[in-house]
Amino acid sequence: MRAEHLRRVLVPVALLGLTVTACGDQTNAAQRERRHPYAAVDELPEALAPDGTTIVVGDPRRMPVHLYEDMRCTVCKEVEVTGAGASLLDMTLGREVRTEYTLSSALDGPLGGTGSKKAANALRAALEQGKFAEYRAVLLRNQPQENGDGYTDALLLETASRVEGLRGPAFDSAVKEMKYADFVDASQQAYEAAGSPVLPAADINGKRLPDTQSDVLLTKDFLPVWISGYR
């Protein structure tokens, strides 16, 4: 299985090498067009897209990499902590792509509780403070065990304390009172409208990464290659 995966990755790499050689002038022009990269994650611009559910992080003029996530999804945590999360962040900081997110709360059904909904609500509150990207990373890295209610108010507030400038009366009350419950419901509907893909899922420049190739999200180095192939 691993050998088959490597063949799927290495063949596009070889083809991309030919493409870069043949189109060097275009690549150089694109590189000259790039602006200075963002210095750190707290400099990344964040916004809610006009559709009311997509959260956009990074230079809005860059090619989108759209992730579908549920904060209770253990594989989503794996992508962030040991997989392609670091590579995607580097590309977002470097203004090579923008990262978009649709937050699902589907796992509250089979796992029980309301942790996914609460986490999505808290992330929407963090967006109001310009702290979505930082808080999302903290939440995934401190993901609770599945056999419980997931993200409680206490855990959401405690982890928010680790993001400088996030805690305050507005954020705390938004978490406790589920201020963005309508956003949470709309985000789940957007996830379902996208086909309820197996989480985590990714659309690269508007094209769904096939399930048979989704393991690229679990590796540190291959995602940039795949992204280049979708330009």
WOURLIN-V718661 format. One record per pair of residues at least 24 apart in sequence whose ideal C-beta (glycine too) atoms are under 6 Angstrom apart, sorted by the first residue. I is the first residue (numbers start at 1). J is the second residue. If there is no record, write none. Layout:
# WOURLIN-V718661
i: <I/I>
j: <J/J>
This chain:
# WOURLIN-V718661
i: <5/9/12/13/16/34/35/37/37/37/38/41/41/44/46/46/46/52/53/53/53/54/55/55/56/56/57/57/58/58/58/59/59/60/62/62/62/63/63/64/64/65/65/65/66/66/67/67/68/68/68/68/69/70/70/70/70/71/71/71/72/72/72/72/73/75/76/77/77/79/79/80/83/83/84/84/87/87/102/102/103/104/104/105/105/111/113/113/115/115/115/117/118/119/120/121/121/121/122/122/124/124/125/125/129/131/131/134/135/138/138/204/205>
j: <215/222/229/225/228/95/95/93/94/95/93/133/134/133/127/130/132/186/186/187/190/100/101/132/98/100/99/133/92/98/99/95/98/98/95/97/98/97/205/98/100/97/99/204/100/203/101/202/102/191/197/201/200/104/107/116/199/116/119/139/107/115/116/150/199/200/200/140/143/200/217/140/217/218/217/223/223/224/190/191/187/188/191/184/188/146/149/150/149/150/151/184/151/151/184/178/180/184/156/175/180/183/171/174/166/163/166/163/163/162/163/230/230>
